[in-house]
Amino acid sequence: MDKKNALRAGALAAGTTLMMLMMSSPALALTRDDGDHPGTGLSVAETLGLFVAAPIVLFAVITGLVIVLDKSRKQS
């Protein structure tokens, strides 16, 4: 009976995925809308700074604040 349920679940998942793929419309990324004025692209350094360095710095600042402002440690 377990094989039957597994097969049914797999078929349902596959069917759902197929229907979602068929119903999704294309992104139409090449068609510009009225008032759409994309800016210039980012350089490699700007991209790395924005999506890699900035989150790491933000994480480090938050971690530092939590460690410094932690009142659960008793200081003697």
Order of alpha helices (4+ residues) and beta strands (2+ residues): alpha-alpha-alpha
